[in-house]
Amino acid sequence: MNNKMTDAAEKLDFETASRYRDYIGAVKSIINREKVIRFTGMNNNIVIVEPLGEGIIKLFLVRRNKVLFSEKYYIEAVNSSNILKQIIKYFHNEITDQSAVIAKDEIDEAQIIYSHLKSSNCKYAVIPKQWLDHDG
């Protein structure tokens, strides 16, 4: 489609070129939405760390398309304590399991989280299953 768009533009057929541009945009949108759906479905429980500078991070706990927790911490406090695991266990126990199917209204919220992760210097990890066990 890119080649056809370029060919049409070179022939000064801008109407056809703009149609191909729109087709390309639609395909990219569908592909991106599929990536978001896959990411959301595979990462039911993730922890996100965003460096803010001067030894400070922002910690997020996300379940599917919802930010359950966000707070700023000094890196030393997180490294020297078991705070991360405690936060994860607390918030995981507070919510109920969700359907494996991702609802249409969840996609927009998940898109915001996914876009932020891909465009910033955030790092994320899937929370280990054993951290979520009530006995673990």
DSSP file with accessible surface (Angstrom, degrees, kcal/mol):
  #  RESIDUE AA STRUCTURE BP1 BP2  ACC     N-H-->O    O-->H-N    N-H-->O    O-->H-N    TCO  KAPPA ALPHA  PHI   PSI    X-CA   Y-CA   Z-CA
    1    1 A M     >        0   0   99      0, 0.0     4,-2.5     0, 0.0     5,-0.2   0.000 360.0 360.0 360.0 -35.1    0.0    0.0    0.0
    2    2 A N  H  >  +     0   0   93      2,-0.2     4,-2.6     1,-0.2     5,-0.2   0.913 360.0  48.0 -61.0 -43.2    2.9    2.3    0.7
    3    3 A N  H  > S+     0   0  128      2,-0.2     4,-2.9     1,-0.2    -1,-0.2   0.910 112.0  48.9 -63.7 -42.1    4.2    1.8   -2.8
    4    4 A K  H  > S+     0   0  123      2,-0.2     4,-2.4     1,-0.2    -1,-0.2   0.890 111.2  50.5 -66.3 -36.6    0.8    2.4   -4.3
    5    5 A M  H  X S+     0   0   47     -4,-2.5     4,-2.3     2,-0.2    -2,-0.2   0.943 112.7  46.3 -64.8 -44.4    0.4    5.5   -2.3
    6    6 A T  H  X S+     0   0   64     -4,-2.6     4,-2.6     1,-0.2    -2,-0.2   0.922 112.3  50.6 -64.4 -43.8    3.8    6.8   -3.5
    7    7 A D  H  X S+     0   0   76     -4,-2.9     4,-1.6     1,-0.2    -1,-0.2   0.919 110.7  48.9 -59.9 -44.4    3.0    5.9   -7.1
    8    8 A A  H  <>S+     0   0    7     -4,-2.4     5,-3.0     1,-0.2    -1,-0.2   0.910 111.5  49.3 -63.8 -40.3   -0.3    7.7   -7.0
    9    9 A A  H ><5S+     0   0   37     -4,-2.3     3,-1.7     1,-0.2    -1,-0.2   0.905 108.4  52.9 -66.3 -39.6    1.4   10.8   -5.5
   10   10 A E  H 3<5S+     0   0  143     -4,-2.6    -1,-0.2     1,-0.3    -2,-0.2   0.826 108.7  50.4 -64.3 -29.8    4.1   10.8   -8.2
   11   11 A K  T 3<5S-     0   0  169     -4,-1.6    -1,-0.3    -5,-0.2    -2,-0.2   0.295 118.5-115.9 -88.3   7.9    1.3   10.7  -10.8
   12   12 A L  T < 5S+     0   0  126     -3,-1.7     2,-1.3     1,-0.2    -3,-0.2   0.695  73.1 138.4  62.9  24.3   -0.3   13.6   -9.0
   13   13 A D     >< +     0   0   71     -5,-3.0     4,-2.2    -6,-0.2    -1,-0.2  -0.629  19.8 165.1 -95.2  74.8   -3.4   11.5   -8.2
   14   14 A F  H  >  +     0   0  128     -2,-1.3     4,-2.6     1,-0.2    -1,-0.2   0.791  66.5  60.1 -69.8 -26.8   -3.6   12.9   -4.7
   15   15 A E  H  > S+     0   0  142      2,-0.2     4,-1.8    -3,-0.2    -1,-0.2   0.947 109.9  42.0 -65.6 -45.7   -7.1   11.5   -4.1
   16   16 A T  H  > S+     0   0   28      2,-0.2     4,-2.3     1,-0.2    -2,-0.2   0.918 113.9  53.1 -65.7 -42.5   -6.0    8.0   -4.6
   17   17 A A  H  X S+     0   0   10     -4,-2.2     4,-2.4     1,-0.2    -2,-0.2   0.914 108.9  49.1 -60.1 -42.2   -2.8    8.6   -2.6
   18   18 A S  H  X S+     0   0   39     -4,-2.6     4,-2.3     2,-0.2    -1,-0.2   0.865 108.0  54.5 -68.6 -33.0   -4.9   10.0    0.3
   19   19 A R  H  X S+     0   0  105     -4,-1.8     4,-2.3     2,-0.2    -1,-0.2   0.932 109.9  46.5 -63.3 -44.7   -7.1    6.9    0.2
   20   20 A Y  H  X S+     0   0   55     -4,-2.3     4,-2.8     2,-0.2    -2,-0.2   0.896 109.9  54.5 -64.3 -37.2   -4.1    4.6    0.5
   21   21 A R  H  X S+     0   0  142     -4,-2.4     4,-2.4     1,-0.2    -2,-0.2   0.931 109.7  47.4 -60.2 -42.9   -2.8    6.8    3.3
   22   22 A D  H  X S+     0   0   88     -4,-2.3     4,-2.3     2,-0.2    -2,-0.2   0.896 111.0  51.0 -65.9 -40.2   -6.1    6.3    5.1
   23   23 A Y  H  X S+     0   0  114     -4,-2.3     4,-2.5     2,-0.2    -2,-0.2   0.924 110.3  49.4 -60.5 -45.6   -6.0    2.5    4.5
   24   24 A I  H  X S+     0   0   20     -4,-2.8     4,-2.6     1,-0.2    -2,-0.2   0.925 110.8  50.4 -61.2 -43.4   -2.5    2.4    5.9
   25   25 A G  H  X S+     0   0   38     -4,-2.4     4,-2.2    -5,-0.2    -1,-0.2   0.905 110.3  49.9 -61.1 -41.0   -3.6    4.3    9.0
   26   26 A A  H  X S+     0   0   54     -4,-2.3     4,-2.3     2,-0.2    -2,-0.2   0.921 111.0  48.6 -65.2 -43.0   -6.6    2.0    9.5
   27   27 A V  H  X S+     0   0   63     -4,-2.5     4,-2.6     1,-0.2     5,-0.2   0.931 111.6  49.6 -63.6 -43.9   -4.3   -1.1    9.3
   28   28 A K  H  X S+     0   0  139     -4,-2.6     4,-2.7     1,-0.2    -1,-0.2   0.902 110.0  51.8 -61.6 -40.0   -1.8    0.4   11.7
   29   29 A S  H  X S+     0   0   69     -4,-2.2     4,-2.5    -5,-0.2    -1,-0.2   0.922 110.5  47.5 -62.8 -43.9   -4.7    1.2   14.1
   30   30 A I  H  X S+     0   0  117     -4,-2.3     4,-2.3     2,-0.2    -2,-0.2   0.927 113.0  48.6 -64.3 -43.8   -6.0   -2.4   14.0
   31   31 A I  H  X S+     0   0   88     -4,-2.6     4,-2.2     2,-0.2    -2,-0.2   0.928 112.2  48.6 -63.1 -43.6   -2.5   -3.8   14.5
   32   32 A N  H  X S+     0   0   57     -4,-2.7     4,-2.3     1,-0.2    -2,-0.2   0.917 110.3  51.3 -63.9 -41.4   -1.9   -1.5   17.5
   33   33 A R  H  X S+     0   0   92     -4,-2.5     4,-2.6     1,-0.2    -1,-0.2   0.905 108.6  51.8 -62.2 -39.6   -5.2   -2.4   19.0
   34   34 A E  H  X S+     0   0   92     -4,-2.3     4,-2.7     1,-0.2    -1,-0.2   0.907 108.5  51.4 -63.3 -40.5   -4.4   -6.1   18.7
   35   35 A K  H  X S+     0   0   92     -4,-2.2     4,-2.8     2,-0.2    -2,-0.2   0.913 110.4  49.0 -61.7 -42.3   -1.1   -5.5   20.4
   36   36 A V  H  X S+     0   0    0     -4,-2.3     4,-2.9     2,-0.2     5,-0.2   0.930 111.8  48.4 -63.8 -45.0   -2.9   -3.7   23.3
   37   37 A I  H  X S+     0   0   53     -4,-2.6     4,-2.6     2,-0.2     5,-0.2   0.934 114.0  46.1 -61.7 -45.5   -5.4   -6.5   23.6
   38   38 A R  H  X S+     0   0  128     -4,-2.7     4,-2.3     2,-0.2     5,-0.2   0.937 114.1  48.4 -62.2 -46.5   -2.6   -9.2   23.6
   39   39 A F  H  X S+     0   0   20     -4,-2.8     4,-1.8    -5,-0.2    -2,-0.2   0.933 113.5  47.1 -60.1 -46.1   -0.6   -7.1   26.1
   40   40 A T  H  < S+     0   0    2     -4,-2.9    -1,-0.2     1,-0.2    -2,-0.2   0.916 113.8  47.3 -64.8 -43.1   -3.5   -6.6   28.4
   41   41 A G  H  < S+     0   0   31     -4,-2.6     3,-0.4    -5,-0.2    -1,-0.2   0.869 116.3  43.4 -67.2 -36.2   -4.6  -10.3   28.3
   42   42 A M  H  < S+     0   0  132     -4,-2.3     2,-0.5     1,-0.2    -1,-0.2   0.739 112.8  52.8 -81.4 -25.1   -1.1  -11.6   29.0
   43   43 A N     <  +     0   0   15     -4,-1.8    21,-0.8    -5,-0.2    -1,-0.2  -0.545  56.4 154.0-115.4  68.1   -0.2   -9.1   31.7
   44   44 A N  S    S+     0   0   59     -2,-0.5    20,-0.5    -3,-0.4     2,-0.4   0.818  77.6  28.2 -63.4 -30.7   -3.0   -9.4   34.2
   45   45 A N  S    S+     0   0   23     18,-0.2    82,-2.5    -3,-0.2     2,-0.3  -0.927  76.8 160.1-136.5 110.5   -0.7   -8.2   37.0
   46   46 A I  E     -AB  62 126A   2     16,-2.9    16,-2.8    -2,-0.4     2,-0.4  -0.944  28.3-146.3-131.2 153.0    2.3   -6.0   36.3
   47   47 A V  E     -AB  61 125A  18     78,-2.5    78,-2.0    -2,-0.3     2,-0.4  -0.951  17.5-161.1-113.6 135.9    4.5   -3.6   38.3
   48   48 A I  E     -AB  60 124A   7     12,-2.6    12,-2.8    -2,-0.4     2,-0.5  -0.969   5.0-165.0-121.3 134.8    5.8   -0.5   36.6
   49   49 A V  E     -AB  59 123A  48     74,-3.0    74,-2.5    -2,-0.4    10,-0.2  -0.984   4.7-173.6-120.6 125.2    8.8    1.5   37.8
   50   50 A E  E     -A   58   0A  34      8,-2.5     8,-2.4    -2,-0.5     2,-0.2  -0.965  21.3-134.6-120.4 114.1    9.3    5.0   36.4
   51   51 A P  E     -A   57   0A  58      0, 0.0     6,-0.2     0, 0.0    70,-0.1  -0.479  21.8-179.9 -66.5 133.1   12.5    6.9   37.3
   52   52 A L  E     -     0   0A  79      4,-2.9     5,-0.2     1,-0.2     2,-0.1   0.458  46.1-105.1-109.8  -7.9   11.8   10.5   38.3
   53   53 A G  E >  S+A   56   0A  40      3,-0.9     3,-1.5     0, 0.0    -1,-0.2  -0.154  92.2  61.1 103.0 161.7   15.4   11.5   39.0
   54   54 A E  T 3  S-     0   0  189      1,-0.3     3,-0.1    -2,-0.1     0, 0.0   0.848 130.4 -55.1  51.6  40.7   17.4   12.2   42.2
   55   55 A G  T 3  S+     0   0   28      1,-0.2    20,-2.8    19,-0.1     2,-0.4   0.677 109.2 124.4  73.5  15.9   17.0    8.6   43.4
   56   56 A I  E <   -AC  53  74A  44     -3,-1.5    -4,-2.9    18,-0.2    -3,-0.9  -0.905  35.2-178.5-112.9 138.7   13.2    8.8   43.3
   57   57 A I  E     -AC  51  73A  14     16,-3.0    16,-2.7    -2,-0.4     2,-0.5  -0.889  23.7-133.1-126.1 159.1   10.9    6.4   41.4
   58   58 A K  E     -AC  50  72A  57     -8,-2.4    -8,-2.5    -2,-0.3     2,-0.5  -0.975  23.0-154.8-111.2 127.8    7.2    6.2   40.8
   59   59 A L  E     -AC  49  71A   3     12,-3.0    12,-1.8    -2,-0.5     2,-0.4  -0.890  11.1-173.0-106.8 129.0    5.8    2.7   41.4
   60   60 A F  E     -AC  48  70A  31    -12,-2.8   -12,-2.6    -2,-0.5     2,-0.5  -0.963  13.3-158.2-120.5 143.1    2.6    1.6   39.7
   61   61 A L  E     -AC  47  69A   6      8,-2.3     7,-2.8    -2,-0.4     8,-1.3  -0.988  20.1-175.3-117.8 122.3    0.7   -1.6   40.2
   62   62 A V  E     -AC  46  67A   2    -16,-2.8   -16,-2.9    -2,-0.5     2,-0.5  -0.965  17.9-167.7-124.0 134.5   -1.6   -2.4   37.2
   63   63 A R  E >   - C   0  66A  14      3,-2.4     3,-2.3    -2,-0.4     2,-0.7  -0.974  68.9 -55.5-120.9 112.8   -4.1   -5.1   36.8
   64   64 A R  T 3  S-     0   0   10    -21,-0.8   -19,-0.0    -2,-0.5   -22,-0.0  -0.378 125.4 -13.0  56.9 -99.6   -5.2   -5.4   33.1
   65   65 A N  T 3  S+     0   0    5     -2,-0.7     2,-0.4    48,-0.1    -1,-0.3   0.267 118.0  90.1-115.7  12.1   -6.4   -1.9   32.4
   66   66 A K  E <   -C   63   0A  90     -3,-2.3    -3,-2.4    44,-0.0     2,-0.8  -0.924  65.6-140.9-117.0 132.8   -6.6   -0.5   35.9
   67   67 A V  E     +C   62   0A  77     -2,-0.4    -5,-0.2    -5,-0.2     3,-0.1  -0.812  24.1 178.1 -85.7 112.0   -3.9    1.4   37.8
   68   68 A L  E     +     0   0A  44     -7,-2.8     2,-0.3    -2,-0.8    -6,-0.2   0.758  63.0   8.2 -86.7 -26.6   -4.5    0.0   41.3
   69   69 A F  E     +C   61   0A  35     -8,-1.3    -8,-2.3    -3,-0.1     2,-0.3  -0.990  55.0 174.4-156.3 141.3   -1.7    1.9   43.0
   70   70 A S  E     +C   60   0A  49     -2,-0.3     2,-0.3   -10,-0.2   -10,-0.2  -0.940  16.1 151.3-152.0 133.7    0.8    4.6   42.3
   71   71 A E  E     -C   59   0A  99    -12,-1.8   -12,-3.0    -2,-0.3     2,-0.3  -0.981  39.5-115.6-158.0 150.0    3.3    6.2   44.8
   72   72 A K  E     +C   58   0A 131     -2,-0.3     2,-0.3   -14,-0.2   -14,-0.2  -0.721  37.0 175.0 -90.6 141.9    6.7    7.9   44.8
   73   73 A Y  E     -C   57   0A  40    -16,-2.7   -16,-3.0    -2,-0.3     2,-0.3  -0.983  36.2-111.8-141.1 153.5    9.5    6.2   46.7
   74   74 A Y  E >>  -C   56   0A 141     -2,-0.3     4,-1.5   -18,-0.2     3,-0.6  -0.683  34.6-125.4 -78.3 138.7   13.2    6.7   47.2
   75   75 A I  H 3> S+     0   0   62    -20,-2.8     4,-2.7    -2,-0.3     5,-0.2   0.889 109.0  57.0 -55.0 -41.6   15.0    3.8   45.5
   76   76 A E  H 3> S+     0   0  122    -21,-0.3     4,-2.4     1,-0.2    -1,-0.2   0.881 103.2  54.3 -59.8 -37.5   16.8    2.9   48.7
   77   77 A A  H <4 S+     0   0   43     -3,-0.6     4,-0.5     2,-0.2     6,-0.3   0.901 111.8  43.6 -64.9 -39.7   13.5    2.4   50.5
   78   78 A V  H >< S+     0   0   21     -4,-1.5     3,-0.6     1,-0.2     6,-0.3   0.917 116.7  46.8 -71.6 -41.1   12.2    0.0   47.9
   79   79 A N  H 3< S+     0   0  126     -4,-2.7    -2,-0.2     1,-0.2    -1,-0.2   0.837 114.3  46.2 -69.7 -33.5   15.5   -1.9   47.7
   80   80 A S  T 3< S+     0   0  102     -4,-2.4     2,-0.3    -5,-0.2    -1,-0.2   0.434 112.8  48.8 -94.0   1.4   16.0   -2.2   51.5
   81   81 A S  S <  S-     0   0   57     -3,-0.6     3,-0.3    -4,-0.5     0, 0.0  -0.811  79.0-119.3-131.7 175.3   12.5   -3.3   52.4
   82   82 A N  S  > S+     0   0   97     -2,-0.3     4,-2.0     1,-0.2     5,-0.2   0.017  73.1 122.8 -99.0  24.4    9.9   -5.8   51.3
   83   83 A I  H  >  +     0   0   41     -6,-0.3     4,-2.7     1,-0.2     5,-0.2   0.864  65.9  55.9 -60.0 -39.5    7.5   -3.0   50.5
   84   84 A L  H  > S+     0   0   40     -6,-0.3     4,-2.5    -3,-0.3    -1,-0.2   0.952 109.7  44.8 -60.4 -49.0    7.0   -4.0   46.9
   85   85 A K  H  > S+     0   0   54      1,-0.2     4,-2.6     2,-0.2     5,-0.2   0.906 113.1  51.9 -63.8 -38.0    5.8   -7.5   47.7
   86   86 A Q  H  X S+     0   0  124     -4,-2.0     4,-2.4     2,-0.2    -1,-0.2   0.919 110.5  47.4 -64.7 -44.6    3.6   -6.2   50.5
   87   87 A I  H  X S+     0   0   18     -4,-2.7     4,-2.5     2,-0.2     5,-0.3   0.932 112.7  49.6 -61.9 -46.2    1.9   -3.6   48.2
   88   88 A I  H  X S+     0   0    2     -4,-2.5     4,-2.4    -5,-0.2     5,-0.2   0.942 112.5  46.3 -60.2 -48.1    1.4   -6.2   45.5
   89   89 A K  H  X S+     0   0   43     -4,-2.6     4,-2.0    -5,-0.2    -1,-0.2   0.920 112.8  50.9 -63.2 -41.6   -0.2   -8.8   47.9
   90   90 A Y  H  X S+     0   0  131     -4,-2.4     4,-0.9    -5,-0.2    -2,-0.2   0.957 115.2  40.2 -61.7 -51.1   -2.4   -6.2   49.5
   91   91 A F  H  X S+     0   0   47     -4,-2.5     4,-0.5     1,-0.2     3,-0.2   0.844 112.3  55.7 -72.4 -30.8   -3.8   -4.8   46.3
   92   92 A H  H >< S+     0   0   31     -4,-2.4     3,-0.9    -5,-0.3    -1,-0.2   0.908 107.9  49.8 -65.9 -37.5   -4.1   -8.3   44.7
   93   93 A N  H 3< S+     0   0   75     -4,-2.0    -1,-0.2     1,-0.2    -2,-0.2   0.737 103.8  61.3 -72.2 -21.4   -6.2   -9.4   47.6
   94   94 A E  H 3< S+     0   0  119     -4,-0.9     2,-0.3    -3,-0.2    -1,-0.2   0.585  99.5  61.9 -81.4 -12.7   -8.5   -6.4   47.3
   95   95 A I  S << S-     0   0   52     -3,-0.9     2,-0.2    -4,-0.5     3,-0.1  -0.822  75.8-126.0-118.3 157.3   -9.7   -7.1   43.8
   96   96 A T        -     0   0  119     -2,-0.3    -2,-0.1     1,-0.1    -3,-0.0  -0.589  39.3 -87.9 -95.5 160.5  -11.7  -10.0   42.3
   97   97 A D        -     0   0  130     -2,-0.2     2,-0.3     1,-0.1    -1,-0.1  -0.342  43.7-140.8 -64.7 148.7  -10.6  -12.0   39.3
   98   98 A Q        -     0   0   73      1,-0.1    -1,-0.1    -3,-0.1   -34,-0.0  -0.731  25.1 -88.6-110.1 161.1  -11.6  -10.6   35.9
   99   99 A S        -     0   0   77     -2,-0.3    -1,-0.1     1,-0.1     4,-0.1  -0.265  28.9-127.8 -62.1 150.0  -12.9  -12.4   32.9
  100  100 A A  S    S+     0   0   91      2,-0.1     2,-0.3     0, 0.0    -1,-0.1   0.749  90.4  87.4 -71.3 -21.4  -10.2  -13.6   30.4
  101  101 A V  S    S-     0   0  108      1,-0.0     2,-0.6   -60,-0.0    -2,-0.1  -0.626  80.0-134.4 -81.0 133.9  -12.1  -11.7   27.7
  102  102 A I        -     0   0   29     -2,-0.3    -2,-0.1   -38,-0.0     2,-0.1  -0.803  20.9-136.2 -92.9 119.2  -11.2   -8.1   27.3
  103  103 A A    >>  -     0   0   42     -2,-0.6     3,-1.0    -4,-0.1     4,-0.9  -0.339  19.2-113.2 -73.5 156.8  -14.3   -5.9   27.0
  104  104 A K  H >> S+     0   0  173      1,-0.3     3,-0.8     2,-0.2     4,-0.7   0.881 116.3  53.6 -58.6 -40.2  -14.4   -3.1   24.5
  105  105 A D  H 3> S+     0   0  114      1,-0.2     4,-0.8     2,-0.2    -1,-0.3   0.736 102.3  59.8 -71.1 -19.7  -14.5   -0.4   27.1
  106  106 A E  H <> S+     0   0   23     -3,-1.0     4,-2.6     1,-0.2    -1,-0.2   0.771  91.0  70.6 -74.5 -25.3  -11.3   -1.8   28.7
  107  107 A I  H <X S+     0   0   15     -4,-0.9     4,-2.6    -3,-0.8    -1,-0.2   0.905  95.3  50.1 -64.4 -42.7   -9.3   -1.3   25.5
  108  108 A D  H  X S+     0   0   94     -4,-0.7     4,-1.5     2,-0.2    -1,-0.2   0.923 113.7  45.6 -62.9 -43.6   -9.1    2.5   25.6
  109  109 A E  H  X S+     0   0   74     -4,-0.8     4,-1.6     1,-0.2    -1,-0.2   0.917 113.9  49.0 -64.8 -42.7   -7.9    2.4   29.2
  110  110 A A  H  X S+     0   0    2     -4,-2.6     4,-3.0     1,-0.2     5,-0.2   0.870 105.3  59.7 -64.2 -34.8   -5.4   -0.3   28.4
  111  111 A Q  H  X S+     0   0   38     -4,-2.6     4,-2.8    -5,-0.2     5,-0.2   0.895 103.0  51.8 -60.5 -39.9   -4.3    1.7   25.4
  112  112 A I  H  X S+     0   0  124     -4,-1.5     4,-2.1     2,-0.2    -1,-0.2   0.945 113.2  43.5 -63.4 -46.3   -3.3    4.6   27.6
  113  113 A I  H  X S+     0   0   21     -4,-1.6     4,-2.4     2,-0.2    -2,-0.2   0.947 115.6  48.6 -64.2 -47.4   -1.2    2.4   29.9
  114  114 A Y  H  X S+     0   0   29     -4,-3.0     4,-2.1     1,-0.2    -2,-0.2   0.927 111.4  49.6 -60.5 -44.8    0.4    0.6   26.9
  115  115 A S  H  X S+     0   0   48     -4,-2.8     4,-1.6    -5,-0.2    -1,-0.2   0.899 110.1  51.0 -63.0 -40.6    1.2    3.8   25.1
  116  116 A H  H  X S+     0   0   72     -4,-2.1     4,-1.1    -5,-0.2     6,-0.3   0.927 110.3  49.3 -63.7 -42.9    2.9    5.2   28.3
  117  117 A L  H  < S+     0   0   12     -4,-2.4     3,-0.2     1,-0.2    -1,-0.2   0.886 114.2  45.0 -63.0 -39.3    5.0    2.1   28.7
  118  118 A K  H  < S+     0   0  114     -4,-2.1    -1,-0.2     1,-0.2    -2,-0.2   0.724 117.9  42.3 -79.4 -20.5    6.1    2.2   25.1
  119  119 A S  H  < S+     0   0   98     -4,-1.6     2,-0.2    -5,-0.2    -1,-0.2   0.477 109.3  55.8-107.5  -1.6    6.9    5.9   25.0
  120  120 A S  S  < S-     0   0   38     -4,-1.1   -70,-0.0    -3,-0.2    -4,-0.0  -0.595  90.9 -99.8-121.1-176.3    8.6    6.6   28.3
  121  121 A N  S    S+     0   0   91     -2,-0.2    -4,-0.1   -70,-0.1     2,-0.1   0.114  74.1 134.3 -93.8  23.5   11.6    5.3   30.2
  122  122 A C        -     0   0   11     -6,-0.3     2,-0.4    -5,-0.2   -72,-0.2  -0.384  42.2-153.6 -67.2 150.6    9.3    3.1   32.4
  123  123 A K  E     -B   49   0A 152    -74,-2.5   -74,-3.0    -2,-0.1     2,-0.3  -0.954  14.8-174.1-121.4 144.1   10.3   -0.5   33.1
  124  124 A Y  E     -B   48   0A  89     -2,-0.4     2,-0.3   -76,-0.2   -76,-0.2  -0.946   9.8-171.4-138.1 159.9    7.7   -3.1   33.8
  125  125 A A  E     -B   47   0A  50    -78,-2.0   -78,-2.5    -2,-0.3     2,-0.3  -0.991  32.0-109.6-147.5 146.5    7.6   -6.8   34.9
  126  126 A V  E     -B   46   0A  80     -2,-0.3   -80,-0.2   -80,-0.2   -83,-0.1  -0.604  45.2-111.8 -72.7 134.1    4.9   -9.4   35.3
  127  127 A I        -     0   0    9    -82,-2.5   -82,-0.1    -2,-0.3     5,-0.1  -0.553  35.7-107.0 -72.1 128.9    4.3  -10.0   38.9
  128  128 A P    >>  -     0   0   48      0, 0.0     3,-1.2     0, 0.0     4,-0.6  -0.285  21.3-129.4 -58.9 136.0    5.5  -13.6   39.9
  129  129 A K  H >> S+     0   0  152      1,-0.3     3,-1.5     2,-0.2     4,-0.8   0.870 106.0  61.1 -55.8 -37.7    2.6  -15.9   40.5
  130  130 A Q  H 34 S+     0   0  117      1,-0.3     3,-0.4     2,-0.2    -1,-0.3   0.789  96.8  60.0 -65.8 -23.9    4.0  -17.0   43.9
  131  131 A W  H <4 S+     0   0   65     -3,-1.2    -1,-0.3     1,-0.2    -2,-0.2   0.754 104.6  51.0 -70.3 -24.1    3.9  -13.4   45.1
  132  132 A L  H << S+     0   0   11     -3,-1.5    -1,-0.2    -4,-0.6    -2,-0.2   0.613  84.4 105.9 -90.1 -13.8    0.1  -13.5   44.6
  133  133 A D  S  < S-     0   0   77     -4,-0.8     3,-0.3    -3,-0.4   -44,-0.0  -0.440  72.5-134.4 -67.4 140.3   -0.5  -16.8   46.5
  134  134 A H  S    S+     0   0  137      1,-0.2    -1,-0.1    -2,-0.1    -4,-0.0   0.791 106.1  41.9 -66.3 -28.8   -2.1  -16.2   49.8
  135  135 A D              0   0  164     -5,-0.0    -1,-0.2     0, 0.0    -4,-0.0   0.654 360.0 360.0 -90.0 -18.8    0.4  -18.5   51.5
  136  136 A G              0   0   50     -3,-0.3    -5,-0.1    -6,-0.2    -6,-0.0   0.035 360.0 360.0 -73.9 360.0    3.5  -17.4   49.7
